[in-house]
Amino acid sequence: MYQVILIGLCSILFGFAYNTFLIPHKLASGGVTGIAFMIHHFLHVNTGWIVFIINIPLFLLGIKNLGKRFILFTIYSVAVLSLSLKIIPIHAISNDILLSSIIGGALYGTSVGMIIKHGGSTGGTDIVSLILSQKKNMQVGFLSACMNLFVVCASGFIFGWTITLYTMITIYVAGRAVDMVYTTQNKLTLRIVTEKGDELIDALIHLHLRGITVHNAEGAYSHKPKKVLTTVITRFELNETKHAIRMIDPNAFVNISQTLEVLGRFRKT
């Protein structure tokens, strides 16, 4: 129930950002919504209906690769988003296009990141980005921004290149916001020095089902035998991992470092 409410609220926030910051200044956000906006410009068809129709074949792609639960949440999110785009008036909050591109991109990206983080998506390029992220181990926001480049270039021929440059700011800010909120793809390396190695190994394997490399060690000062545990987790799993370590061995020494890339087998979820 919590996920349903949160995804619904974030979908409304997405629609609010689009109708009050992006559409009034002709800032195409890219992807399906950007295509919908360009169709709206020529045919004056409501963007909400266009977004829903374009997403239908992408739903079928997502069912195969991301599961039925994900697609149900996505259909729900797209339905709420489409309704929001239809109901929320298209009215600029600010006449400053630069400010609108930044704030609109931040709200748009934050809402998308929160929806993805809680098991859904806003459809469109989000679905494609998530599939590629699983297969290529890359950031969702970065992949989405790259795929939006085509839509941005197309908008340049329609709305002019000045608008396109502002649109690129929106897409960049949105991509950064997605990657800041949806942190599952960001990897961390943990090195844990502990006297309770066996207990921690059991707890961490039960918690994440990830491999752990174990080295025997000795404290230079105390000369007590210790174990050094090395493992890689996602940033999203960090808080519960630290809690598990504190519960078992409050005196454990933990070194946490950012991991640039992981090669080999890594359980993603």
DRENDORO-482791 format. One record per residue (C-alpha): residue number from 1; residue in one letter; x, z, y. Coordinates in pm, 1 decimal. Example, Ala and Ser with C-alpha at 12.3 -4.5 7.8 and 13.67 -1.06 7.14 Angstrom:
2
@num:1&residuo:a&px:1230.0&pz:780.0&py:-450.0
@num:2&residuo:s&px:1367.0&pz:714.0&py:-106.0
//
This chain:
269
@num:1&residuo:m&px:0.0&pz:0.0&py:0.0
@num:2&residuo:y&px:289.3&pz:84.8&py:233.7
@num:3&residuo:q&px:444.1&pz:-258.0&py:176.7
@num:4&residuo:v&px:114.3&pz:-435.8&py:243.9
@num:5&residuo:i&px:62.9&pz:-254.0&py:575.5
@num:6&residuo:l&px:421.5&pz:-307.5&py:689.4
@num:7&residuo:i&px:426.8&pz:-676.1&py:597.8
@num:8&residuo:g&px:95.9&pz:-722.5&py:779.1
@num:9&residuo:l&px:220.8&pz:-552.3&py:1096.8
@num:10&residuo:c&px:545.0&pz:-751.2&py:1094.4
@num:11&residuo:s&px:350.6&pz:-1075.5&py:1049.2
@num:12&residuo:i&px:144.2&pz:-987.1&py:1355.8
@num:13&residuo:l&px:467.5&pz:-912.0&py:1546.0
@num:14&residuo:f&px:596.3&pz:-1255.2&py:1442.8
@num:15&residuo:g&px:280.1&pz:-1419.6&py:1578.4
@num:16&residuo:f&px:304.7&pz:-1217.4&py:1899.7
@num:17&residuo:a&px:667.5&pz:-1322.7&py:1955.5
@num:18&residuo:y&px:581.6&pz:-1685.4&py:1889.3
@num:19&residuo:n&px:273.9&pz:-1707.8&py:2116.3
@num:20&residuo:t&px:410.3&pz:-1501.8&py:2406.9
@num:21&residuo:f&px:782.3&pz:-1584.2&py:2415.1
@num:22&residuo:l&px:843.9&pz:-1913.0&py:2232.0
@num:23&residuo:i&px:545.7&pz:-2148.0&py:2260.3
@num:24&residuo:p&px:491.6&pz:-2101.3&py:2638.5
@num:25&residuo:h&px:849.3&pz:-2216.5&py:2701.2
@num:26&residuo:k&px:841.8&pz:-2486.6&py:2429.1
@num:27&residuo:l&px:1106.9&pz:-2298.6&py:2230.5
@num:28&residuo:a&px:1075.2&pz:-2429.8&py:1873.4
@num:29&residuo:s&px:1195.3&pz:-2156.5&py:1638.0
@num:30&residuo:g&px:1294.9&pz:-2404.1&py:1367.6
@num:31&residuo:g&px:1172.8&pz:-2441.1&py:1011.3
@num:32&residuo:v&px:804.7&pz:-2473.2&py:931.5
@num:33&residuo:t&px:691.5&pz:-2300.1&py:1251.1
@num:34&residuo:g&px:909.3&pz:-2535.0&py:1455.5
@num:35&residuo:i&px:760.0&pz:-2837.6&py:1278.0
@num:36&residuo:a&px:412.3&pz:-2690.8&py:1336.8
@num:37&residuo:f&px:487.1&pz:-2653.0&py:1706.0
@num:38&residuo:m&px:595.7&pz:-3018.1&py:1736.8
@num:39&residuo:i&px:280.5&pz:-3134.4&py:1555.6
@num:40&residuo:h&px:77.9&pz:-2910.3&py:1787.5
@num:41&residuo:h&px:247.1&pz:-3076.4&py:2087.1
@num:42&residuo:f&px:126.9&pz:-3422.3&py:1981.7
@num:43&residuo:l&px:-203.0&pz:-3353.1&py:1803.4
@num:44&residuo:h&px:-310.2&pz:-3023.5&py:1964.5
@num:45&residuo:v&px:-394.5&pz:-2881.8&py:1621.3
@num:46&residuo:n&px:-365.2&pz:-2503.2&py:1599.5
@num:47&residuo:t&px:-19.4&pz:-2404.2&py:1473.4
@num:48&residuo:g&px:-165.7&pz:-2141.9&py:1237.7
@num:49&residuo:w&px:-340.7&pz:-2402.4&py:1021.4
@num:50&residuo:i&px:-36.6&pz:-2630.4&py:1019.9
@num:51&residuo:v&px:192.3&pz:-2347.0&py:904.6
@num:52&residuo:f&px:-40.5&pz:-2260.2&py:616.5
@num:53&residuo:i&px:-76.4&pz:-2620.3&py:494.4
@num:54&residuo:i&px:297.4&pz:-2698.4&py:499.6
@num:55&residuo:n&px:370.8&pz:-2378.8&py:305.4
@num:56&residuo:i&px:155.5&pz:-2468.9&py:3.3
@num:57&residuo:p&px:423.9&pz:-2674.5&py:-183.1
@num:58&residuo:l&px:688.3&pz:-2415.9&py:-91.8
@num:59&residuo:f&px:475.1&pz:-2144.1&py:-254.6
@num:60&residuo:l&px:492.2&pz:-2336.4&py:-581.4
@num:61&residuo:l&px:872.3&pz:-2356.3&py:-551.7
@num:62&residuo:g&px:892.3&pz:-1982.7&py:-486.8
@num:63&residuo:i&px:681.2&pz:-1885.2&py:-788.7
@num:64&residuo:k&px:936.2&pz:-2041.3&py:-1022.5
@num:65&residuo:n&px:1245.4&pz:-1888.2&py:-861.3
@num:66&residuo:l&px:1132.6&pz:-1564.6&py:-692.7
@num:67&residuo:g&px:838.5&pz:-1438.2&py:-896.3
@num:68&residuo:k&px:462.9&pz:-1401.7&py:-858.2
@num:69&residuo:r&px:476.7&pz:-1067.4&py:-671.5
@num:70&residuo:f&px:699.5&pz:-1220.8&py:-404.2
@num:71&residuo:i&px:467.9&pz:-1518.6&py:-363.6
@num:72&residuo:l&px:159.1&pz:-1296.0&py:-338.4
@num:73&residuo:f&px:323.9&pz:-1100.3&py:-57.1
@num:74&residuo:t&px:432.3&pz:-1428.9&py:102.4
@num:75&residuo:i&px:82.2&pz:-1578.0&py:87.7
@num:76&residuo:y&px:-51.8&pz:-1257.1&py:243.3
@num:77&residuo:s&px:214.6&pz:-1267.3&py:516.8
@num:78&residuo:v&px:154.0&pz:-1634.3&py:596.2
@num:79&residuo:a&px:-224.3&pz:-1575.4&py:606.2
@num:80&residuo:v&px:-185.0&pz:-1286.8&py:853.0
@num:81&residuo:l&px:68.4&pz:-1488.0&py:1054.2
@num:82&residuo:s&px:-161.1&pz:-1791.4&py:1067.5
@num:83&residuo:l&px:-450.8&pz:-1572.8&py:1181.9
@num:84&residuo:s&px:-230.4&pz:-1406.8&py:1443.0
@num:85&residuo:l&px:-116.1&pz:-1742.5&py:1579.8
@num:86&residuo:k&px:-481.1&pz:-1842.5&py:1608.3
@num:87&residuo:i&px:-607.3&pz:-1520.2&py:1771.3
@num:88&residuo:i&px:-321.3&pz:-1408.9&py:1998.2
@num:89&residuo:p&px:-346.1&pz:-1597.7&py:2330.9
@num:90&residuo:i&px:-62.9&pz:-1834.9&py:2418.5
@num:91&residuo:h&px:55.1&pz:-1670.9&py:2738.0
@num:92&residuo:a&px:407.1&pz:-1618.5&py:2870.0
@num:93&residuo:i&px:504.2&pz:-1255.8&py:2930.3
@num:94&residuo:s&px:810.1&pz:-1364.4&py:3128.8
@num:95&residuo:n&px:882.9&pz:-1678.4&py:3328.1
@num:96&residuo:d&px:1255.3&pz:-1641.0&py:3252.2
@num:97&residuo:i&px:1326.5&pz:-1883.6&py:2968.0
@num:98&residuo:l&px:1665.4&pz:-1729.3&py:2880.9
@num:99&residuo:l&px:1517.0&pz:-1380.0&py:2853.1
@num:100&residuo:s&px:1226.5&pz:-1517.8&py:2649.1
@num:101&residuo:s&px:1462.1&pz:-1700.0&py:2410.7
@num:102&residuo:i&px:1661.8&pz:-1381.1&py:2346.6
@num:103&residuo:i&px:1372.2&pz:-1134.2&py:2319.3
@num:104&residuo:g&px:1155.9&pz:-1381.0&py:2128.0
@num:105&residuo:g&px:1439.0&pz:-1452.3&py:1884.4
@num:106&residuo:a&px:1508.0&pz:-1081.0&py:1834.9
@num:107&residuo:l&px:1140.9&pz:-997.8&py:1765.0
@num:108&residuo:y&px:1100.3&pz:-1303.4&py:1543.8
@num:109&residuo:g&px:1415.9&pz:-1227.1&py:1343.5
@num:110&residuo:t&px:1342.6&pz:-856.0&py:1309.5
@num:111&residuo:s&px:992.1&pz:-920.7&py:1179.9
@num:112&residuo:v&px:1118.3&pz:-1180.4&py:929.2
@num:113&residuo:g&px:1396.6&pz:-948.6&py:811.1
@num:114&residuo:m&px:1154.9&pz:-659.0&py:759.2
@num:115&residuo:i&px:911.2&pz:-878.5&py:564.7
@num:116&residuo:i&px:1189.3&pz:-1008.7&py:336.7
@num:117&residuo:k&px:1329.7&pz:-656.7&py:294.2
@num:118&residuo:h&px:993.4&pz:-532.8&py:163.1
@num:119&residuo:g&px:939.7&pz:-808.6&py:-90.4
@num:120&residuo:g&px:776.2&pz:-1097.2&py:94.3
@num:121&residuo:s&px:858.8&pz:-1374.9&py:337.3
@num:122&residuo:t&px:697.2&pz:-1582.8&py:609.2
@num:123&residuo:g&px:720.3&pz:-1889.4&py:388.4
@num:124&residuo:g&px:889.1&pz:-2211.0&py:491.5
@num:125&residuo:t&px:1266.0&pz:-2199.8&py:511.9
@num:126&residuo:d&px:1260.7&pz:-1828.8&py:422.2
@num:127&residuo:i&px:1172.1&pz:-1922.9&py:64.5
@num:128&residuo:v&px:1444.5&pz:-2187.0&py:46.2
@num:129&residuo:s&px:1697.8&pz:-1949.7&py:208.8
@num:130&residuo:l&px:1623.6&pz:-1671.5&py:-40.0
@num:131&residuo:i&px:1660.9&pz:-1906.5&py:-336.8
@num:132&residuo:l&px:1993.2&pz:-2039.1&py:-205.4
@num:133&residuo:s&px:2106.5&pz:-1684.3&py:-122.0
@num:134&residuo:q&px:2054.4&pz:-1578.4&py:-482.2
@num:135&residuo:k&px:2239.8&pz:-1880.0&py:-618.2
@num:136&residuo:k&px:2521.2&pz:-1905.0&py:-360.1
@num:137&residuo:n&px:2559.9&pz:-1537.5&py:-261.4
@num:138&residuo:m&px:2528.0&pz:-1613.6&py:112.5
@num:139&residuo:q&px:2344.5&pz:-1443.2&py:397.6
@num:140&residuo:v&px:1976.3&pz:-1531.9&py:434.6
@num:141&residuo:g&px:1984.5&pz:-1541.9&py:814.9
@num:142&residuo:f&px:2286.2&pz:-1774.3&py:817.3
@num:143&residuo:l&px:2126.8&pz:-2013.0&py:565.5
@num:144&residuo:s&px:1800.3&pz:-2017.4&py:758.8
@num:145&residuo:a&px:1980.8&pz:-2093.8&py:1085.1
@num:146&residuo:c&px:2167.7&pz:-2382.6&py:922.7
@num:147&residuo:m&px:1849.2&pz:-2534.8&py:783.0
@num:148&residuo:n&px:1676.6&pz:-2502.6&py:1119.1
@num:149&residuo:l&px:1938.8&pz:-2729.5&py:1278.1
@num:150&residuo:f&px:1743.1&pz:-3042.2&py:1184.1
@num:151&residuo:v&px:1425.9&pz:-2915.4&py:1353.5
@num:152&residuo:v&px:1622.7&pz:-2811.3&py:1661.6
@num:153&residuo:c&px:1779.2&pz:-3156.6&py:1694.4
@num:154&residuo:a&px:1438.5&pz:-3320.7&py:1655.5
@num:155&residuo:s&px:1295.7&pz:-3096.2&py:1926.3
@num:156&residuo:g&px:1573.5&pz:-3216.7&py:2157.8
@num:157&residuo:f&px:1434.8&pz:-3571.1&py:2152.1
@num:158&residuo:i&px:1081.5&pz:-3441.7&py:2217.6
@num:159&residuo:f&px:1126.8&pz:-3160.1&py:2469.0
@num:160&residuo:g&px:1467.6&pz:-3243.1&py:2615.9
@num:161&residuo:w&px:1813.7&pz:-3109.5&py:2542.9
@num:162&residuo:t&px:1795.8&pz:-2823.7&py:2791.9
@num:163&residuo:i&px:1509.5&pz:-2672.3&py:2593.9
@num:164&residuo:t&px:1702.5&pz:-2740.8&py:2273.6
@num:165&residuo:l&px:1999.2&pz:-2535.5&py:2394.8
@num:166&residuo:y&px:1770.6&pz:-2243.2&py:2468.0
@num:167&residuo:t&px:1614.1&pz:-2294.5&py:2124.7
@num:168&residuo:m&px:1959.1&pz:-2266.7&py:1966.7
@num:169&residuo:i&px:1996.5&pz:-1927.2&py:2136.2
@num:170&residuo:t&px:1664.5&pz:-1820.7&py:1985.0
@num:171&residuo:i&px:1767.9&pz:-1933.1&py:1636.7
@num:172&residuo:y&px:2108.5&pz:-1765.1&py:1660.2
@num:173&residuo:v&px:1957.8&pz:-1433.9&py:1775.8
@num:174&residuo:a&px:1688.0&pz:-1454.2&py:1509.0
@num:175&residuo:g&px:1943.9&pz:-1524.0&py:1234.3
@num:176&residuo:r&px:2156.5&pz:-1227.9&py:1341.7
@num:177&residuo:a&px:1848.5&pz:-1005.5&py:1352.1
@num:178&residuo:v&px:1746.2&pz:-1110.1&py:999.5
@num:179&residuo:d&px:2091.9&pz:-1029.4&py:861.5
@num:180&residuo:m&px:2100.8&pz:-693.0&py:1042.7
@num:181&residuo:v&px:1763.6&pz:-588.4&py:896.3
@num:182&residuo:y&px:1783.1&pz:-751.4&py:553.6
@num:183&residuo:t&px:2112.5&pz:-613.9&py:426.8
@num:184&residuo:t&px:2075.0&pz:-668.7&py:51.2
@num:185&residuo:q&px:2320.5&pz:-960.6&py:54.8
@num:186&residuo:n&px:2591.0&pz:-757.5&py:237.5
@num:187&residuo:k&px:2838.2&pz:-611.7&py:-13.4
@num:188&residuo:l&px:3039.2&pz:-290.5&py:3.6
@num:189&residuo:t&px:3325.7&pz:-170.0&py:-215.6
@num:190&residuo:l&px:3325.7&pz:200.8&py:-305.4
@num:191&residuo:r&px:3632.0&pz:388.5&py:-425.4
@num:192&residuo:i&px:3540.4&pz:739.4&py:-535.6
@num:193&residuo:v&px:3799.5&pz:1004.0&py:-620.5
@num:194&residuo:t&px:3631.5&pz:1281.0&py:-818.4
@num:195&residuo:e&px:3685.8&pz:1557.4&py:-1073.2
@num:196&residuo:k&px:3341.0&pz:1483.9&py:-1220.4
@num:197&residuo:g&px:3403.4&pz:1126.6&py:-1326.6
@num:198&residuo:d&px:3184.2&pz:1114.7&py:-1636.7
@num:199&residuo:e&px:2880.1&pz:1260.9&py:-1457.8
@num:200&residuo:l&px:2917.2&pz:1020.6&py:-1165.1
@num:201&residuo:i&px:2964.1&pz:719.4&py:-1392.7
@num:202&residuo:d&px:2640.7&pz:800.4&py:-1577.1
@num:203&residuo:a&px:2451.6&pz:854.2&py:-1250.1
@num:204&residuo:l&px:2573.6&pz:535.7&py:-1079.8
@num:205&residuo:i&px:2516.6&pz:314.0&py:-1382.9
@num:206&residuo:h&px:2164.5&pz:454.5&py:-1416.9
@num:207&residuo:l&px:2106.4&pz:402.3&py:-1043.6
@num:208&residuo:h&px:2229.6&pz:42.7&py:-1005.7
@num:209&residuo:l&px:2317.5&pz:-95.5&py:-1350.1
@num:210&residuo:r&px:2647.7&pz:-217.6&py:-1208.8
@num:211&residuo:g&px:2993.7&pz:-222.0&py:-1359.9
@num:212&residuo:i&px:3244.0&pz:49.2&py:-1263.0
@num:213&residuo:t&px:3622.6&pz:34.2&py:-1299.4
@num:214&residuo:v&px:3778.4&pz:371.0&py:-1389.1
@num:215&residuo:h&px:4139.6&pz:480.9&py:-1327.0
@num:216&residuo:n&px:4293.5&pz:813.7&py:-1422.8
@num:217&residuo:a&px:4465.1&pz:986.5&py:-1131.8
@num:218&residuo:e&px:4620.2&pz:1315.2&py:-1027.3
@num:219&residuo:g&px:4589.7&pz:1502.1&py:-699.5
@num:220&residuo:a&px:4926.4&pz:1502.3&py:-519.0
@num:221&residuo:y&px:4869.0&pz:1848.7&py:-375.3
@num:222&residuo:s&px:4660.7&pz:2022.2&py:-643.2
@num:223&residuo:h&px:4800.9&pz:1830.6&py:-945.6
@num:224&residuo:k&px:4450.0&pz:1839.4&py:-1089.6
@num:225&residuo:p&px:4339.5&pz:1544.4&py:-1306.1
@num:226&residuo:k&px:4091.7&pz:1315.8&py:-1129.4
@num:227&residuo:k&px:3921.7&pz:982.9&py:-1183.7
@num:228&residuo:v&px:3905.5&pz:695.6&py:-936.1
@num:229&residuo:l&px:3583.2&pz:494.8&py:-968.0
@num:230&residuo:t&px:3563.4&pz:149.2&py:-808.8
@num:231&residuo:t&px:3236.3&pz:-40.6&py:-779.8
@num:232&residuo:v&px:3058.5&pz:-290.3&py:-553.7
@num:233&residuo:i&px:2707.9&pz:-231.2&py:-419.5
@num:234&residuo:t&px:2483.6&pz:-383.1&py:-153.5
@num:235&residuo:r&px:2450.1&pz:-219.2&py:186.8
@num:236&residuo:f&px:2082.0&pz:-159.6&py:112.9
@num:237&residuo:e&px:2185.3&pz:66.2&py:-177.9
@num:238&residuo:l&px:2436.5&pz:271.4&py:21.7
@num:239&residuo:n&px:2217.0&pz:565.4&py:124.4
@num:240&residuo:e&px:2087.3&pz:641.3&py:-225.0
@num:241&residuo:t&px:2440.0&pz:599.6&py:-363.7
@num:242&residuo:k&px:2584.3&pz:852.0&py:-116.9
@num:243&residuo:h&px:2300.8&pz:1090.9&py:-198.6
@num:244&residuo:a&px:2374.3&pz:1064.6&py:-572.1
@num:245&residuo:i&px:2745.9&pz:1131.2&py:-512.7
@num:246&residuo:r&px:2674.7&pz:1435.2&py:-294.1
@num:247&residuo:m&px:2436.2&pz:1580.6&py:-553.9
@num:248&residuo:i&px:2690.6&pz:1556.2&py:-836.5
@num:249&residuo:d&px:3020.0&pz:1616.4&py:-656.9
@num:250&residuo:p&px:3003.0&pz:1726.2&py:-290.9
@num:251&residuo:n&px:3384.3&pz:1738.3&py:-284.5
@num:252&residuo:a&px:3434.0&pz:1378.3&py:-393.5
@num:253&residuo:f&px:3648.4&pz:1159.5&py:-168.9
@num:254&residuo:v&px:3469.9&pz:830.7&py:-101.0
@num:255&residuo:n&px:3622.6&pz:526.2&py:66.7
@num:256&residuo:i&px:3366.0&pz:261.8&py:170.1
@num:257&residuo:s&px:3484.3&pz:-80.3&py:285.3
@num:258&residuo:q&px:3315.0&pz:-408.5&py:376.1
@num:259&residuo:t&px:3343.6&pz:-675.7&py:106.1
@num:260&residuo:l&px:3384.9&pz:-1032.3&py:226.9
@num:261&residuo:e&px:3301.2&pz:-1207.1&py:-100.4
@num:262&residuo:v&px:3231.5&pz:-1125.6&py:-464.5
@num:263&residuo:l&px:3342.8&pz:-1358.7&py:-744.3
@num:264&residuo:g&px:3233.6&pz:-1319.4&py:-1103.1
@num:265&residuo:r&px:2923.9&pz:-1150.5&py:-1238.9
@num:266&residuo:f&px:2737.7&pz:-931.5&py:-992.4
@num:267&residuo:r&px:2388.4&pz:-800.1&py:-1050.2
@num:268&residuo:k&px:2202.2&pz:-879.9&py:-728.8
@num:269&residuo:t&px:1893.2&pz:-660.3&py:-778.8
//
